[in-house]
């Protein structure tokens, strides 16, 4: 059966988001050292295949669901960020963990693997805008504000997996927990058994959606701490009365979907099922038919009835891959505009080939390491998540 997938129109911005261009004024990161193969090199697939074969069991390649197909084809395991970090930890005999994802994911893999293993990120410019929205100094300033109010004894810090090792370490030092989009409710249930307030980092939408839609909180129970405003932009009473103190952070991909996107697709495709990620805005999640993590989205589409229609609000590479895998279903992107994860797309086939060939040559490129103290406290918060009932 022929797929019904229709590719969103390409634009200059889309090419930038695909990594086929640069914007020095807005992009952060470093250039790839060494001789990076040209994207037009027709031998890239053969070179990647040969280098991976030469390394054998010494290398274990992880591919996040949002990666391009040209990279995913070389992954030994695909998954979301936490599943991949777990898979890395489950391969103690692999000398090299080549993480095709973004920086915070590679940090988590370094924390969970053995000291002898080396975690490699093919392009150091592959960061995460959400993780970058919570800087340790800003978070510590917020915590000092809470200390001045005398409320830190009531607060349990919770950080989303999509955060830096520094933030995970802060949470571990302050007896908190890491969560994923799959277990956020369990993490919050546990946290409210330890205290009366939660300080949720860095994604405001996941925190708000979980508290209000899954735990029965009111929107008024949630306040938004803005690190760019004096005192977070909140009064003392707002902080004292809040049950959820949300950090002002968001996903640049999921934050693009709007209520209008949902209304437009329902008018255009009668009977369509709207399926979105909980990092989407609160009004979008409320308007959707189904809400869940990346793994939930994949399972829902796998199990969907043939002939059914689905508008999916998550990263475009994944939506396209699912549409092509299920030609018997009408799977479309929720928004008409291109919506790639720009930093995830920095990992492309030339960077993968370069990293593999460097390893074959005996050089370790772009190794990601977390300092021992930060790693210890981050591991405390991660282990607390693993211990959740």
N, C-alpha and C positions, 0 to 999 in steps of 0.2 A: 504494500500500500504506500502511496506517495505521501510524504509529510506535508502538513498544512502550514508549516512554519513560514512566517513572513519576517524577513530581517528588517529591523527598524532602519530608517534612512540614516546614512553616514553623513557626518559633518566634520568641519575642521576640529571642533572640540572632541568629537568621537575618536578621531585619529590620535589626538593627544592622549585620551583616556586609554587607548589601545597600546600606548607606549611608542607609537610611531611619530614621535616628535617630542620636543622638550619645551618647557616654559620656565627658564631660570628664575623669573620673578616670583613664581609661586611654588615650585617644586623644591623639595628638600632631599638631600642625599648626596651620594658621591658617584663619580663616574666609575665604570668597571675598569680596573687596571688590566694591562696586557692587551693582547690582540683579540678583540671581540670579533667573531665571525660576522660577515654581512648577512642581514636577513634574507637577501636574495640568493645566498649560496645554495645551490640545488642539492648539495651533499650533506646538509645539516642532519637529516634524519639518519643517514648512514653513519655519519661521524658520531652522533649520540649513541646509536646502537652499538658501534664498535667500542667506544670508550666504556660504556656501561658493562659490556661483556668482558672487557679486559680487567675491570675492577672486580667483577664477580660478587661474591658475598661480602666483600669489604665495604660496599656502598649499599645504602638502603634509601630509596628515593620516595619521599612523601609528597603527595599532590593534593592541595586543597580543592574543594569542589568548585571554587570560583576561578581556577586556573583555566587558561586556554586549552583547547583540545591538543594542540601541537606539543604541549608540555605534559598534559595528563597521560598521554599514550606511553610515557616512560616511567610513570609512577608505579611503585610496587604496591602501594596502598593509597586509596583516596578516602577523604573524609572531611569532617569539620575540624576546627582547630584543636579541640581537646582530644578527639579520637586519634588524631595524628600524633599528638604528643604522647599519648598512651602507647601507640604503636611503636614509636621510637624507643620508649622505655622497655618495651617487650622484646627488643632486638639487641641485647647487650653484646652480642658477638660482632655486630656491624661496626667497623672502625669509623666509617663516615656516615653521618645522617645528612642527606642532601634535602633540605626543606624547601619545596616549591610552594611558598605561601608568603607571609609577611613577617616583619621583624619580631613582633611580640610572640608569634607562634614558635619561631626558632628559639627565642629565649626560654619559653616553656619547655621545649624539647631539651635544651641544655640543662635546665633545672632537674628534669626527671630522668636523664640518662646518666651513665657512669662517668667518672672523671676521665677515663681513658678514651671516651668517644668524642668525636669532633663534629659539631653541628655547623653546617654551611648554608648560607643564604646566597643564591646565585647573583642577586643584585641587591646591594645594600640600600638602594633607593626604594626598595619595596617595604614601605612602612605602613602605618594605619592612621588615618586622620582622626578616627575616634580615640585611639590610644593616645595620640599626641595631644588631645584636648584635656588630659589630666596629667599635669606635670607635678612631680613630687613636691617641689617647693610651694606650689599653690595649694596642694592638698594639706601639707603641714600647716600652712597659714590658716586654712579653714579649721583644722583641728585645734589650733591655738585659740581661735575664736570660741569654739565649743568649750574648751577648758576654762576660759575666762567666764563663761556663763555657768560653769559648774555642771554641765550636762554630759560630759564624756563618759561618766559611769553608766549612763543609760543607753549609750549609742554603741551599736555593733556595726563596724564597717564591712561592707560587702562590695567586692569588685567583680565585674564581668571578666570573663576569660580574655576579652579583647582589651587588655590593658598591659602596660609595661611591667617588667619585672620589678622596677622600683615601687610601683603602686601595689603590686601583689605583696612585696616585702613589707610595705607600710601596713597593709591589712593584717598580715601575719603577726607583726609586732603588736598590733592592737586587738588581738584575739578575735579576728574576723574570719571571713570565708570567701573563697572564690566561687563563682557560679557560671554556668553556661546558660544558653537560651533554653535548653531542655530541662534543666533542674532549678531554674530561678525560684520557683515557688517553694521547693523543698529547702533551698538555702534561706529564703526569707522566713519560712516557718521556724526553722532552727534558730535564726537570729532573734526572732521575737520571743523565743523561749529564754534567750540569754539577756535581753534588754527590752526597753520599751520604744526604742527608736532605731532606725537603720540609716546609715550614711551610704548611699548607693552610687558607685562609680563604674565607668564614666558615662554610661548610656542612660540618659534620662528616660527614654521611651520604653526600654525594657523594664526598668524599675517601675515606672508609672503603670504600664500595661499589666504587669504581673500583680501589683498591689491592688489595683482597682478592679480589673476584670477577673482575676483568679482568686483574690483573697477578700473581696468585698469591701475594700477601703473606699472612702469618698475622695474625690479629686482634691478637696480641701485638706485632706490629711497629708498631702504631698506639697512640699515647697521646693523651689528651684534655686540652688546656690550657683551664682554666676561669679567665677573667680576674677572676672575683669571689672567687677563693681566693688566699691568699698564695703567690707563686711559681707560680701556675697550678694549684696542687694536685698538683704533680709533684716527685719527688725529682731530684737531680742525675743519678743513675744512670739513671732512667727517660728523661730527656731525652738523655743521652749514647747510650743503647742504641736509642732509637726511630728508625725509618726515616720514619714519618709522624707529624708533630706536628699534630694536628687542633684547630682552634679550636672552642670550644663554641658553635656556632651551628646553627640549623636553620630550615626553612621551616615556618611556622605552619599551612599547609594540608597539605603532604605529611606532616608529622610526626604528623598526627592518625590516619593509617591504621595499623591494628594487625594482628598476626598473626591475631587473632580475626576481624577483618573478612574476611580471606582464607578462613579456615576456614568461616565462616558462609555466604559466597556460594557456596562449592563444594558445601556441603550443600544449599543452596536451589536451585541451578541446575546440574544434572549436565552435565558436559562444558564448563563455562564456561572461557573463556580469561581469565586474570588478567594485566592489562597495567598496569604502574606506572612512575612517574617515578623516576629514581635519587636524588632528594632524599628518598625514603621511607626509613624505618628499615631497618637491615641485615636483620633477620629477615623483614620484609615483602618486601623485594627477593628474598631467598633463596626465599621461598615462591611468588613469582610465576612465571608462564610466560614473560613477556616484560618487558623493562626498557628504557626509552629516553627520550630527550628529548621535549619537546613536539612537535617536528616529526616525530620517529620515531613517536610515538603517532598522530598524524594520518595519516601514510602507512600505518601498520599497519592502521588501521581502514578507510581507503579501499580497501586491497587485500584485506581479509578476505572470505571466502566468504559469499555470501548464505545466510541461515539460521543462521550461527554466532552464538555468544553471547560477549559480552565484558563483564567487570567492570573498570572503568578507575579507577586511583588517581591522579587529578590534579584540578585545579580544576574546580568544578562547571559554570561557564559553558561551558567547552570541551566537557565530556562531554555536556552537554545539546545543544549545537550539533551535535556529531558524531552523536548519536542521531537527531536530527531530520533530518539530512542523509542518513542511511542507514536508512530504515524497513524495509529488507529484512534487517536484522541486529538482533539483540537487544543493544543497548548500554546498560549500566547503570552507575551510580555505585558504586564499591567499598564505600563505607560508607553506612549507612542515615541518618546524620545529615547535615544541610546543611553544606557545606564550601566557602564562598566565600573568595576572597582579599579580606579586609576592606578593605585599603588600595587595591587595584586597583579595587574597586567604588565608591570615592569619585568616580571619574570617571563621571559620568552625563550624560544628555542635557541637563539644565539647565546644567551646567558647560560642556559643549561649546558650546551655543548662546551662552552668555555670552562665552566666549573668542572665538568667531568674530565675534560682533557688536562686541566691543571692537576687534578688528582692522579691521573695516569702518569703524569710527568714527575710526580713526587712532591708537588707543591700543594699546600692547603690554602685555598682562597676564601676570603670573606668568612672566616670562622666567627661564630657568635658565642660569646662567653659572658656569663653573669658572675659578678664577684661573689665570693663564698658567703659573706654575711647576708647580702640581699637574697642569694639563692636559698640560704637556710630558712629565712623568715617567709619567703614566698612559698617554699615547700610546705611549711606549717599550714599556710592558708589553703594550699592545694590538697594536702592530706586531709584537712578538715572537710573539704568538699567531698572527697572520696569516702569519708566516714558518714556522710549524711544518710539518714534512714530512708 
